[in-house]
Amino acid sequence: MQAWRRRRMGRAAERSRSKGTPQNMVMDRIFSGIQPTGTPHLGNYLGAIQNWVNLQEECSSVLYSIMDMHSFTMPKEPAVLRQNILDTTAAILACGIDPKKCLLFRQSLVPEHAELAWILGCLTNVPRLLRLPQWKMKRASQNSEGTVGLLTYPVLQAADILLYKSTRVPVGEDQVLHLELAQDIAQHFNKKYGEFFPVPKAILSTTKKIKSLRDPSAKMSKSDPQKLATVTIADSPDEIVLKFRKAVTDFTSEVTYEPAARPGVSNLVSIHAAVAGLSIKEVLHQATGLDTAHYKMVVAEAVIQKFAPIRNEIKKLQEDKSHLIKVLEDGAEKAKELAAPIYQEIRRLVGFQ
């Protein structure tokens, strides 16, 4: 089993059956995941993946998962899903995720995720799930009454996190309520069966939410029907230039940062600051004297420079599918080693054995 550094977290937990390791010392463990929608977009990179790369350097027990089970709330053709899994894996590896420093695995290869989700689902009331805004939004977007999977996927998210006794979870603003659900489920389980799960804490991204280039009132999304709205990390320089040239701003030429009054221009400033590793103030100083038309090209060039080596590495990795599959399978085997003793103890606690 992978060795990790143990840190005291100030509260007791049950003892592990794994190699006699005492679990009354809760170790620092980070868990996060990404849905396999193909090559991630600019918002995915700045809001999540860039942070993942930093966290794998800071913590000795880090798990990142390709959430193929979550993606099934909106089923795709099997061949498309399989390709999306590989493309997403290639992209996050190209961004700097290192399987030697973290566990990178495919969610569905660890069946304990789904099994624990059933147990936790039986401890979660339906009205709580119905109040979550994502249920309301996604149900509306599907023009239907919504599926059971769409309603209960936040419980599966809780299982993803709690299965490994994760202590910290990188999340965006739109996932905070789901993490709060996981926290409540952990506390409810502990109250019913005794102290077992650490209550996971959020690691909030410091990057402002990246907005659509065509509609700065909405976040950037791969599902946006407007092709010019979303920049992917594999876009060519010409594609990036076109998308930024067509980015919606306003009729004021000066570059300022006023998210409420000037969301389009402010979105460009946020992107520039994030890809260049600068503060908003520094970016605005560099933009002094530029009108928004010229500034769009400055931002486009910064994005091109940031993604050029990543784009090249993605192409190399996509040519070796067997390597990508092996990375995910090896990661899943290690994830199972961590999950198995924890899940067996859960089974004992609830009375399954």
N, C-alpha and C positions, 0 to 999 in steps of 0.2 A: 504494500500500500504506500502511496506517495507520502513522504514525510512532510510535515508542516510545523511551523512555529506555533506554539501554544501561548495564548494570552488570557489573562484573567479578565472576565467581563462583569464581575461583581454580583453574579447570581448563580444559583445551583441548577444543575440539570441531572438527568438520570445518567447512570453509568453505561458505557458502551460495552457490547459483547465482543467488539472487534479488537483482538490482540490484547485484551485487558486494559485498553486505554481508558483512564478515568475521564468521565464526561461531566463531572461536577465542576470542571473547568471548561467553560464555553469558549471554543476557539474562534478567532476572527475568520469568517468565511464569507466570501462575496459570491453572489449568484446573479446572473442576468441572462437575457435571451433576446433573440431577434427572429422575426418571422422570415421564412424563405420566400421573398418576393422577387428574387433575382438580384441583380446588382443594386446595392444600396444607393440612395440618393444623398445629396449634399446635406440635408437635414439629419439623416441617419448617422452620417459620418461625424458631423460636428456635435450633434446632441448626444450620441451614444458611443460609437466605435472609437473615436479619439480618446474618450475617457476610459474605455476598456483597456486600451493600450497602456495608459498611465497606471491604472489600478493593478495590472498584472505585475508591475514592477514594485508596487507598494505592499502587496499582501501575498503571503505564501500559499494560501488556499483559495483559488479563484476558479469558478466554473462558468463557462459561457455555452449556451445551448442554441442550436438551430431549432426553432420551435415549429416543427412540421405539424404537430398535432393541433396547435393553435391555428395554423393557417387553414386547417380543414373546416373551420367555421364558414369559410367561403370556398367550397371544394373546387379544385381545378382538374383538368385532364391529368391522369397519372404521369404521362410523359413530361408534361409541363412542370408538375410539382417536382419530379425527380431532377429535372434540369435546374429548376430554381434553387433547389437545395445545394447543388454543386456550385452554381454561380455565386450564391451568397457565401458559401464557404471559401471559395477562391478570393472573393472580395475582402472578407475580413482578415484572411491570412495576408493578403497583399497590403492591407492597412497596418500590419504590424502585430497582429495577434500571434503569439508564439506558443504552440502546443507543449513546449518544454517548460513554460512558465505558468500555464493554466490548463484546465481540462476543457477541450472544445469537443462537443459531442452533439449527436442528433437526438432530440427528445424522445422520439418514438422507439428508439433502441433500448430505452430503460423503462420497462413496463411498470415499475413501481410508481412512476409519475401518475399514470391513469388509475392505478389501484388506490393510491393514497387520496386522489381526487374524489373517489367514490366515498371513502370514509369521511372526508372533510365536508363533502356535499351533504351528507346525512346530518351534519352538525350545523348547517347553514340554512337560515330561513329564506324563503322565496321573496318576500317583500324587500329584504335588503338588496337582493340582486336586481330587482325591478327598479330600484331607485338609482342605480348606477347610470350616469349619463351616456356611457358608451353603448349600453344596451339600447337606449332610446334612439341614439344616432344611427347605429348600425342597422337596427331593425327598420328604421325609416329608409335607409339607403338601399336595403334589399327589397323594398316595396312588398313586405309580407308581414305576417304575424311574428316572424322570428323563429329560429330553431332552438331546441333544447341546448345544443352545443353553444350557440351564441349567447344564451342566457347564463350558462354555467361556466364559461371559460375563465372567469375571474377566480373560481374555485380551483380550477386546474392550475392557474398561476400561483395560487397560494400553495398548492401541493408541490409545484416546481421548486419553490423557495424553501419550504419547510422540510422537504424530503432530505435535504442535506444539512439541516440545522443552520441554515445561512443566517448570518448576523447583520449583513449589510447588502443593500440592493440598489444599484444605480437605476434611477427612474427619471423620466421626463415629467413635466407638469401634468400631462394628461393621464398618467398612470398612478398618481399619488393616491387617489381614492381606492384603487385596486390593492395597493400595498397596505393601506389602512384596513381593508377587508382581511388581508393575510394576517395582519397584526391581531385583529379581533378574533380570528379563527384560532390562532395560536394560544391566545389568552383563554378562550373558551375551552379548548382542549386541555390546557394545563389545569384549569379549575375543575374539570370533570374527572381527569385521570391522574392528576399530580403533575408537578413541574417537570416538563420535558422539553418543549420547544423554547429556544430563545426568541424573544420578540424582535423581528428584524427591523432595522432602521434604514431610512432612505438616504441615498447619496444623490443629492439633486445636482443636475448639470448646471454649470455656471454659464453655459452658452445660451443666449436668448433663443427662443423657438424660431426656427427658420421658416419663413412664410413663402407661399407660392409667389413666383415671379410675375404671374398674371393676375393674381388676386391677393394682395397683401393682408386681407382680412382672414384668410384661411392658411393653415399650415401647409408646407410643401408635402406632396404625397405622390406615390407612384401611381395611384389610382385616379389621379386628376385627368379628366378627359382632354385637357388642353396640353398638348405635347410640349409647348414652350414654357410651361409653368414649372417644370421640375428638371433639375440638373442631376444626372447620375455621375458617380465617380469614374465611370468608364466612358463618358462622353468625349468625343474628339474635340480638339481646340476650336474647330469651326463651329461645332454644335454649341459649345459653351459661349462663344462670342455672340452667336445669333440669339441665344436665349436671354443673355444679359442685355443685348441691344434692344430687345423687345420687352424688357421688364417694365412693368407699370410703375410710374413715379407720379409726378404732378406737373403743374405749370410754373413752379418756382425753380429757377436754375441753380440756386445755391445749395450746397450740400450741408445739411444739418441733421441732427439726430433728435427727432420728435415723434416717437412711436404713435402717439394718439393723433396728432395733427397731420403727420407726414409718414404714414406707415410704409409706403413703397420705398422711399429714399432711406428711411431708417432701417429697413430690412437689408438693403445693400450695404449699409454701414456695419450692421451686425455681422454679415457674412464676411466682409473685408477684414474686420477685426479678428474674427475667429480663425480664418485661414492663414492670416499673417501673424497671429500670435501677438496682437497689439491691443491696447485699450481703445475704447471708443474715442477718448480724447486725442490719442495719438493719430488715429485714423482721420479724424476731422482736421487735425493740423496738417496732415499730408494733403488733404483735399482742398485746402485753402486756395481760392482762385479758380477752381475747376467748376464747370457747369455739370449738371447731372448727366448729360449725354457723354461727355468725356470721362466722367467718373465711372459710368457703367463699364467702360473698357478697362479702366484701372482694376476694378473688381474682377472682371472676367480674366484678366491676365494673372491676377493673384491666385484665382481658382485653378487656372491652367497649370501654373507652376507647382501648385500644391499636389495636384492629382496626376501629373505626368509620370512620375516613377511608379505610382500605384497602378495606373492604367496599364503600364507595360508589364508589371508583375502579374496582374490579373490574367492577361493574355497567356503568359507562360504557364500559370497554374491551371488554366482551363484546358490546356492541351494534355494534361496528365490526370485524367479522371480517376484512375486507380489510386493515385496518391491522395486525392481529396477524400475518396471513400475510406481509405485506410486511416486517415487522420480522424475522421468521425467515428469509425468503429473502435479504434484504439482508445479514443477519449471516452466512448460509451462503456467500454470494459472497466476503465478506471472509475468512472462515475458509479457504475454498479457496485464496485467494491466499497465505495463510500455509502451508497444508499442502502445496501442489503442489511447491514446490522441495525441501522436506524429503523428501517421498515419492519424488521422482525420484532423489534422491541415495541413498535406501535401495534403490531398484531397481538402481541402478548397483553399490552395495556388494555386494548378494547375487547379482549376476550376471544379472538380468533384462534388462539393457541395457548 
